[in-house]
Amino acid sequence: MKSIAVLAKGASVERLVEHAYKCDAIASINDALRVVPEYKVKFCFFSDLPVLEHLEKMDHRIGTYVAREPLNDDYEKIPEVIKRKLIIYPERNCDGDINSLQQRILSGGICHHSTVPAAIHWLCKNTSYDELVVIGVDGGGAYAKNMWHHGDPDFFVWRMIAIRTAAICEKVYGRTIRFRDARSDSC
């Protein structure tokens, strides 16, 4: 059974990172790979262009970048070093209610409400990992230290949407998706 850890940016990712070391591969949401400085990540998912400045400095540790389709001239703002390893999916946004998520998944699109649900769905749809271990989707307001962030999104809502997306993906793709975060820090 192949597994991949998906490192998000919630404060618990630092405390729970040992779960990632038990997996066959690691994926990062934005710059969450900072918590595993000695490891390369197979995939790095991003949505916002300002994080690219930080990712570009860690490019030697990133196998493939995955992102939603950029708006208008935003593609030109992506550094060439990242473009060479970039996979773009065409979806921009998806509402977070169950009907919208189901409709997007069943229509063949990627659920991009935010980066974590998009990463969960993309990995289920496009890779052969049997298990995804999602680490650091806390639902609180705290980021892990030294992580890039902007704004103050409602992480509780974003956590619920990630869990909804995972539940649908488990049924549609036959994967196992486990969350390791501030609420569930045991195996």
N, C-alpha and C positions, 0 to 999 in steps of 0.2 A: 504494500500500500504506500503510494507516494504522497508526501505531504509538503505543504508550503506554509510558512508563517507570513502573515501580513502584518507588518509593524505600522501602527498608527501613532498619533502624536499625543495621546492622553498621558497624564502624569504617571499612570501605572505601568507604562511600557518599560520604564527603567527597572522597576522592581520585578517585573514578570518576564524580562527578556530571556531568561533561561529556557522558557518554553520554545523559543525560536530555535535554539541550538539542537533540539530534538527532531527538528524537521529536515527534510531533504533539501529544501531551498528556502530563501528568504525574499520577500517582496517588501517594498517600502512605500508608504504614503508620503509624498513630498520628501522632506529631509529626515524622516524618522530613522534612516540608516545610521544616523549619528550615534544611536545607542549600541550599535554593533561595529565599532570602528575597525575591527580586525577581519571583518567579513565582507565579501562581495555579495551584492543582491542581484537576483535574477531579473527582477522587474522593479521599476520605479514609476509609480503613478503620480501624475500631477495635473492640476487644473488651472492654476494661476501662474501667470508669467513672472511675477516678482520672485518666486522661489527658485527660478532657474539660475539666478546668480549664485545661490548656495549649492545647487546641484552640479553646476559646471565645475566647481572646485572638487567635487567628489566623483567626477565622471569615471575615473579609473576603476571605481568600485561598482559601477552600474552596468549590467549586461544589456538591458533594453528599457527604453522609456516608453510609457503608454499614456496617452492623453486624449481628451476629447478634441474635436475639430476646433481649431482656433477661429476666432472671429476676424473677419475682414483682413487687415494688414498684420495681425498678430503673428502670423507664421514667420514673417520676416524678422520679428524680434527674437525668435528662438535661435540661440547660438548654434553654429554649424556642427560643433562637436556633439550636441544633443540631437540635432536633426538626423545625423548619420545612423543613430540607433533608435529612432522614434517610430512607433506604431501609432497611427491616429485612427480613432473610430469616429463615425460621422455624427453621433448624437451630441447634443448640447445639454439640454436639461430635461429632467423628468420629475413630475410631481412625486411626492413621497407616500401618497395613499396607496393602499393595497391594490385597488383597481388599476391605477396608473402603472404601478410596478409590474403587475401581471401582464397587462396589455403590452408594455414595452418588451418584456422578456419573451412572451409568446409570439410577438411580431418579428423577433429576430434582432431587435435593437439592444443597445446597452443601457441599463438603468443608470443614468448619471444625474442623480439628485445632488450628490456631492461625491468626493473622490473615493471614500471608503466603499459605498455601495457599488460604484462603478468598478472598482478593483475586484470586489467579490464576484460580481457578475462576469466581468471580462475573464477572470481566471477560470471560473466554472465553464464558460462557453468555449474558451480558446486554448485550454491546456488539459493535460491528462492527470492532474493532481486529484487524488481521491479524497483528500482531506485538506481543508483550509483552517488554520489556527489564527484567528484574528486577535491581535494583542494591542491593548491601549485604546479601545473605543469606550471611554469611561462614561460619557454622558454628563460629566461635570464641566466646570469652566476652566480647569487647569491644564495647561500644556506641560509636557515634559520639558525640563530645562534645556536651554540652548536651541530650541526648535524655532524655525521661522513661523510666524503667524501674523495675521492681520484681522482686525475686527473681532467681534465677540459673538460668534454664531450661537444659536441655541443647541448646544451639544446634546442635551437630553433628547430633543426631537431628532437630531442627526443619528444618535445611537439607535433610536427606535426604527428609523428608516433603514439603517444597516441591518438590523435584526430581521425586519420584514423582508428585505431583499434576500438575505441568507436563507430564510425559511422557504421562500419560493424557489430559489436556486437549488436547494437540496432536493426538492420534489421534481423539478424539471430536469436537472442534470444528474441526479443520483449521487451527489457529493455529500460529505459530512463537513459541516462548518461549526467550529467551536469558538466561542468568545472567551478570551482571557483578559480581564480588566479589573477595575476597582471593585466590581460586584462579584466577580467569580475568579478568584485568584488561586484556585486549586485545580489540579488536572482532572 
